[in-house]
Amino acid sequence: MTLQELFNRIADYPQLVLFFFGVVPLAAWILGSVSRGEGHLSPWKYIYAVLIYLAAIPGIFAVTLSVYLFLFERRSILDTDLYIQVAPVMSMATTLLLIRKNVDLDWIPGFDRLSGLIAMIAAAMVIMWLVDRTHLVVFSYLRFEYALIIFLLLFLVIRYSWGRFIGGKRTR
């Protein structure tokens, strides 16, 4: 199954997509009503972490896909798929805003890693865009294994640099 076939299957059942991306912010709102002032305590912060990951992983994927389609494929904004590209981002933004009203996101387990993932994806997309725009032809006779090693080394350099830029881990 290709990614396009998966998108076609998702488009066949838009009710399920809208239900999922509507339930996650609704659950965040209900939890915010129930756990007023206690969002940083043990059971609630883990439930919030699950909701954040349920909203953020598809949202990050949708943003990355949109950036790829607009920058690299040069696709028109009028061709945007509402179920694949817009609904996850809206659900992610709404969920994060609702959870942020009740609890500081620094207290949520794993949120710092999620922020780091977003930063690494953004840095990789910027590097790919710069290489695409400058029309650099780097290695034409390079074996795939060597290209993969170079990519992994570049990825590790970006990760290390970003960690140094942020200033290390926070402890809570």
C-alpha positions in Angstrom: 0.0 0.0 0.0 1.4 3.4 -0.9 0.8 6.6 0.9 -1.5 7.8 -1.8 -3.6 4.6 -1.4 -3.8 5.3 2.3 -5.0 8.8 1.7 -7.6 7.6 -0.7 -8.9 5.1 1.9 -9.1 7.9 4.5 -11.0 10.0 2.0 -13.5 7.2 1.6 -14.4 7.4 5.3 -14.4 11.1 6.2 -16.8 10.6 9.1 -14.2 8.5 11.0 -11.5 11.1 10.4 -13.7 14.0 11.6 -14.9 11.9 14.5 -11.3 11.2 15.6 -10.1 14.7 15.2 -13.2 16.0 17.0 -13.1 13.6 19.9 -9.5 14.4 20.9 -10.1 18.2 21.6 -13.5 17.3 23.2 -11.7 14.9 25.6 -9.2 17.6 26.4 -12.0 20.1 27.2 -13.8 17.5 29.3 -10.6 16.6 31.2 -9.9 20.3 31.7 -13.4 20.7 33.3 -12.9 17.7 35.5 -9.3 18.2 36.6 -9.4 22.0 37.4 -6.1 22.9 39.0 -4.9 19.3 39.3 -3.6 18.8 35.7 0.0 18.6 36.9 -0.7 15.7 39.3 0.0 12.1 38.4 -3.1 10.6 36.8 -4.1 13.7 34.9 -0.7 14.5 33.4 -0.4 11.1 31.8 -3.9 11.3 30.3 -3.0 14.7 28.9 0.2 13.2 27.5 -1.8 10.6 25.6 -4.2 13.2 24.3 -1.3 15.4 23.2 0.3 12.5 21.3 -3.0 11.5 19.7 -3.3 15.0 18.4 0.3 16.0 17.8 1.6 13.0 15.8 -1.0 13.3 13.0 -0.7 17.1 13.2 3.0 17.1 12.8 2.7 14.7 9.9 0.1 16.9 8.3 2.3 20.0 8.6 5.3 18.2 7.2 3.2 16.8 4.4 1.8 20.2 3.6 5.3 21.9 3.6 6.6 19.1 1.4 3.7 19.4 -1.1 3.9 23.2 -1.3 7.6 23.7 -1.3 8.9 20.6 -3.2 6.0 19.4 -5.3 4.9 23.0 -5.9 1.3 22.1 -5.5 -1.4 24.7 -5.4 -3.0 25.6 -2.1 -6.4 25.0 -3.7 -5.5 21.3 -3.9 -5.3 21.0 -0.1 -7.0 17.9 1.3 -9.1 19.0 4.2 -9.1 15.6 5.9 -5.4 14.9 5.6 -3.8 18.3 5.8 -6.2 20.7 7.7 -8.2 18.6 10.2 -5.1 17.2 12.0 -3.5 20.6 12.4 -6.7 22.2 13.7 -7.2 19.3 16.1 -3.6 19.6 17.3 -3.8 23.3 17.8 -7.2 23.1 19.6 -6.1 20.3 21.9 -2.8 22.0 22.8 -4.6 25.2 23.6 -7.2 23.5 25.8 -4.7 21.5 27.7 -2.4 24.5 28.1 -5.3 26.4 29.8 -5.3 23.8 32.6 -1.7 22.7 33.0 1.8 24.0 32.1 3.0 21.8 29.2 6.4 21.5 30.9 4.7 19.2 33.4 3.5 16.8 30.7 5.8 13.8 30.3 7.5 13.6 26.9 6.4 17.0 25.7 10.0 18.2 25.5 10.8 15.3 23.2 7.8 16.2 21.1 9.0 19.8 20.8 12.5 18.5 19.9 11.0 16.3 17.2 9.2 19.3 15.7 12.4 21.3 15.8 14.4 18.5 14.1 11.8 18.0 11.4 11.7 21.7 10.8 15.5 21.9 10.6 15.7 18.9 8.2 13.0 20.5 6.0 14.9 23.8 5.9 18.1 22.0 4.9 16.3 20.0 2.2 14.6 23.2 0.9 18.0 25.0 0.8 19.6 22.2 -1.1 16.6 22.1 -3.5 16.7 25.9 -4.1 20.4 26.1 -4.7 20.3 23.2 -7.1 23.2 21.4 -5.6 24.1 18.2 -7.2 26.1 16.5 -4.5 27.0 12.9 -5.3 25.9 11.3 -8.5 27.9 8.0 -8.2 27.5 7.5 -4.4 26.2 4.2 -3.1 23.0 4.3 -1.2 24.6 3.1 2.0 27.1 6.0 2.0 24.3 8.5 1.4 22.3 7.0 4.3 25.4 7.3 6.6 25.9 10.9 5.5 22.2 11.6 6.2 22.3 10.0 9.6 25.5 12.0 10.5 23.8 15.2 9.4 20.8 14.2 11.5 22.9 13.6 14.6 24.7 17.0 14.1 21.4 18.8 13.9 20.1 17.0 17.0 23.3 17.7 19.0 23.3 21.3 17.8 19.7 21.8 18.7 20.2 20.4 22.1 23.1 22.8 22.7 21.1 25.7 21.4 18.2 25.0 23.8 20.5 24.6 26.7 20.1 21.0 27.8 17.4 19.1 29.6 15.0 20.7 32.1 14.3 18.8 35.3 10.9 18.7 36.9 
